[in-house]
Amino acid sequence: VAVLMNEFIEKFIKTERKRPDDPIRMITVDIIPSIGKMKLTDLETKQIITQCIDPIIKRGSKVYAGRVLSLLKQAFQFGVHRGLIKSSPLSNTQKRNITGKELAKDRFLTEKELQIFFYNLPKVGITRPVQIVLTLLCLTGCRVNELIIAEWEHIDFDKKMWFFPPENTKSHKGKEKPHYVPMNTVIIQYLKEMQLQFSYLNSKYVFPSTTKRNVDPGGGPMESRSISKGVARHTEDFGIDKFTPHDFRRTVQTQMAKMGVDPVVVEKVLNHELTGMMRIYNQHDYMNERRLALDKWSKKLKKLIEGK
């Protein structure tokens, strides 16, 4: 299995995946240690499930277990096409029967929850950089992975514009588009704080890592896991129902709708593709409207953060 997985990494993951780090980490941390020594000819469905997937579910990571299972199915199918294995031991499996059905997520934070969350955020023991990331996620509606790999060269303080290059945005490989976030004084305030706090590293990253094993401090960006783990570790301390950093996107969408922001503008803020014929014919960038929407939302959120 380890041979197949390493070939899968080199010939597929690294060439076809836009962001290969996550699947590579799944393979090296969760797949190879558990079933890597098994012979492909002896491999059975039950062994894979009980030795690789069930332990992940047992530790409370049901959604992650589903992702690992999907990656395994893709890897074994790759092995079939490469002639490494005659048939996939997972070809007849369905994720919902193994990890359970994934329910559509509808979690967002209410105004009261936002007020409680930001009141407790400085008190729970999360590092200041992670606090700033969480705040900026809520201010901008950006995705975690897009935000933390931002570089200083992407930020224009004079024009008050934050540029996310195509390769950093979530989209299908080959169909990438850039994303722009108009900045206001609140967003700039937090970015300037990051700039001041880590100027000694002389890093190109806005959110530099100081703990990565394979690079010098500042040589790489912060890991997305540090954000999600920071939230998960202090769920009870925040004083609100369980949520994930990604739920801030749904929060921005919901709160902007409540403020009367045009739904198309909200979709542009979140860097969503417009649907139907609008996606083809409506090429307006709504940049001024986005700036106004983010200004309005920042002012409201600032009042909630300050408890007003």
N, C-alpha and C positions, 0 to 999 in steps of 0.2 A: 504493500500500500504506500509506503514512504517513497518508493521509486516513482510510482504513478503520480503521487502528489507533487513531487519535485519537478517532474516533467510538466505537469499541469500548470505549475507556477511559472516556469520558464517559457513555455510555448503558448500559453493562453492568458493567464492572469496578467503578466507583465506587458503583454502586447495588446490585449483587448480591453482590459479594465482601465477606466479613467483614473481611478484611485486604487491602486493595487495593495496598499498597506493593510487595509482591514482584512481582506480575504487571506492574505499571506499570514497575518497574525492568527487568524482562525485555524489555519492549517498547521502552523508551527506550535501553537499553544494547546489547541483542543483536539485536533485530529491525529496528527502523527504520534504524540505521546500515548494516545489511547489505543489506536489500531494500526499504527505505522509498521509494526513488525509482522503483521499477519500476511500470509501468502494470499495473493489474489485468487488463486485456484481453490483455496479453502474457505473463502469469505462467504459468510451467510448473513442474511438480513438481521436476524436476531442478535448476532454478535455486535454488529454496528450500532444497533439501537441501544442495547444494554450497556455496552462499554464506552460509547462515545456520546450518544444523545441523552440518555436517561440521567447521567451524572450532572449534566448541565441543567436539566429541568429541576433536579433535586436541589441544586443550589439557588433556585428561585429565578433562573434566567430563561423563562419559557420562550419569550420572543427571540432571544439570541439563539436558543436551541433550534428554533425553526430556521433561522438563517444558516446555521451550520449544516443542518440537514439539506437545505436547498443547495448549498455549495458542494456537499458530498455527492448529491445526485448529478450535478453538473460535471464534477470531476470524474465520476465513474462513466458517464456517457462519453466524456472526452477520451477515457481509456479504451472504450469500445471502438471509437473511430480511429484511434492510434494503433489498434491491434494489441493492446496490452492485456485486455480482458475480453472474453467472449460475449458476456452480457452483464448488465449492471445489476447488482444485488438489490438495488433500490428502485428498479424500474416500475414495480407494481405498488410502490408505497405512496401514500397520500399524507401530506404534512398534517392535516387536521386530525388524522387518526393516531398520530404519534405525539405531536406536541400540543394538540388541541386547536380548536378554531380561534383565529385571531379576530377579536371584535373591533369594529370600526372605532377609532378613537375620536372622542368629542370633548376631551378635557380642555378647558380654558380657565384662566384665573379671573374671578370677578374683581370689581374695584376694591371691595373690602379685603379680598384675599391678597391683592397686590399691595395694599396698604400694610397688612400684617406681615407679608413676606419681606418687604423692603425695610420694615421696622426691625425685624429679627435678623436679617442678612448679616449685618456687621457683628452680631453677637454669637453666632453659632460656631465659629472657629474656622471658617472657610478663608483661604488666603485672599488678600486684596485683589490680585490679578483675576482670580476666578470670580470674585464679586463683580468686578468691572465687566467681565465677559457676560455674565448673567444679566447685568443691567443693560448692556448694549444689545443683547439679544432681544430684550423686551422693548428697547427704544427703536430698533431698526426692523425687527421681524426677520432678520437674516437666519440662515441655517448655521448650526454650530460649526460644521466642517468648513463652511465658507468663511466664517468670521475669523477663526483661529489661525488660518494660514495666510491672513492678510499681511502685506508688506508695506513699509512706510512709503515706498515709491508709488503705491497705489492711492495715496491720500494727498489731496490738494487742499491745504488749509486756506489758501487765498481764494480759491473758487468755491470752497466749501463743498467739495465733491469727493466721495469715496468710490473708487473704481474697483470692481471685481472682475478680473480677466476671465475670458471664456473657459480656460482650463480649470478655474477654481470654482465654477458654478455647477450646480446639479443639472445635468442634461445628458441625453444619449450621446455616446462618443461619435464625433463627426458632425453633431448638430449643436455644438456649444455656442452660447451667446454671452456677451458681457452683461454685467449688471451694474447699475449706478445707484448709489444711495446719497441723496442730497443731505448734507450735514447741517445741523443747527448748533447753537451755542451749548446745548446740553450734551450732545454727542461729542462735540469738540472738547469739552471740559474733561470727559473721561479719557479720551485719546491722549490729550496733553498730559494727564496724570501718568498714563502708561509710559509715555515718552520720557518724562522726568524720572520716574522710578527706575527704569532700566537703561538709561543712557550710558551707564558705565560698561554695558555689554557690547555696545556698538553693533547691535544686531539689526538685520534687515527686516526682522519680523516684528509686527506690532505687539504680538503676545508671545514672547520668546520662552522657550523651555529652559529651565535651570536644572532639570533633574534627569534628562534623557541620558541613557547609558552610553550610547554609541556616538554621541556628538558632544562637543564642548558647550558650555553654557552659552545660550544665545545662538547656537549653530542650527537650531531647528525650532519649529513652532511648538507651542503647548499642545498636548495630546487631548483629543476630544473626550477620551475616557475620564480625564481628570475633572472635566466639567460635570459629566453625568454622575460620576461617583461622588463628587462633592455634594450634589443635590440628594442623591439616594441615601448617602450616609447621614444626612441631617434632616430627613423628611419630617420626623416628629418634632424636631427643634423649631422648624419654621412655623408651626402652629396652624397649618392648613392641610387639606387633603393632599394625598400623594400626587405628584406631577413630575414631568420630565422637562429638561430644557427646551425640547422641541415644541412643547405646549405653548411656549411664548408666541410662536407663529400664529397659532389658532387664537391666542389671546389678542394679539394685534389685529387680526382680521375681525374678530368679534367686536372689540372695543371701537375700532374705526367705523364699523357699520353702525354702531350705536350713536356715534358722533355725526352720522349723516354723510360720511365720505362715499363718493361714487364707487360702486363695487369694482368697476374696471380699474380705477386708480389703486384700490386696495390690492388687486391682483398684480398690478405692476410693482407696487411696493414690495410684495412678497416674491417677486420674480417668478410668477406663475405664467405659463403659456395661456393666452386667451383661447377660448374654445370655439369650435364651429367656424363659420365664415369670418368671424372677427379676427381670428388668428391669421387668416390669409390677407384680408383687405385692410384691417386697421393697423397701420404701421406707426401711428403716432406714439411718441415715447412718454407723453404725459409727465414730463419732468417737472414743470412748474407746479402741476397739481400734486405730484408726489411730495415736493418740498413743502407745500402748504399743509398737506395731510400729516406729514411727519412733524412739522412744527406744532400743529394743533395737538397731536398725540403726545409729544414731548412735554408740552406745557401742562397737559392734564396729568401725565405720569409724574412729573416733577412735583406737582401739588400733592399727589398721593404719597410720594416718597417722603416729602417734608411734613406729611400728616395734616395738610390743610384741607 
